């Protein structure tokens, strides 16, 4: 089990981008990094993939999100790392 500092956990919610990412993952079963970046851009936040990745790492560190490398055939670029909310059943 991941040990998470309470203040670190709460600090995740101070950032509007991370809150939006969590809302996106609540709405959809899973998202790739590029899909998350595209959704953020549609909301007016233009970010690089490395910028989005930094937010994802903070969410993972807080125990809210996990990622899984894999192959998903419905995507044009079939090899993608996808992100899920931690504890949300697939």
N, C-alpha and C positions, 0 to 999 in steps of 0.2 A: 504494500500500500504506500502511496506517495504521501510524504509528510509535507504539508503546506503551511506556511506562516500565515496567520490570520490577517495581518496588516497587508501582506503581499497579495493575498487573495482579494481583499477589498479594494486595493489599489488598482486592480484590473478594471474596475467599473468606473474609475475616474476618467477614462479615455473614451470618447464618443465612437471612435473607429472600432475599438474592441467590443464595445456594447453592440454596435451594428453587426459585427461579425457573428456574435453570439445569437442575435436575432435571426440572421440568415441561416445559421445552422439549426435553429429551432424550426424554421420554416421548411427547410429541405433536409432530406435524409443525410446527405453528405455533399461536400463541395471540394473541388480541386482549388489549388492556390490561384490559378488563372481565373477560375469562375468567381472566386471571392473578390479578386481584384476588379473584375468586370462589374460585379454588383456594386462595389464601392464607388466605381467611376460613375455608374448610373445615378448614384446618390450625390454626386458632386465632389467626391474625394478621388482625385487622380493620384494613384500611388504606383510605385514600381513593385515588381514581384518581391524584390528583396525587402522593401518596406513592409509589405503585407506579411512576409515571412517573419519579420521581427515581432509583429503583433501576435502571430500564431504561436511563436515560441513563448511569449509571455503568458498566453492563455493556457498552453500546455504546462508551463511551470507552475501555474496556479491550480492545475488539476481539472480544468474545465473542458479541455479539448484534447483529443488524441489524433494521431495520424497513422495511416496505414499505406505502405507502398503496395501497388498492385496493378493488375491489368483489368481495365474496364472497357469492354468492346463497344459500347454505345458512343464513346468519344472518338472524334477524328484522330486525336493523338492518344492512342489506347493506353500507353504507359503513363500513369499519373499517380502522384501521391494524393490521397484524399484525406479530408479532415472531418471528424465526427465530434459531436458533443460527448464528453465522457459520460458513460452510463446510459446513454440513449440507445435502445435496442435497434438493430438494423432491420 
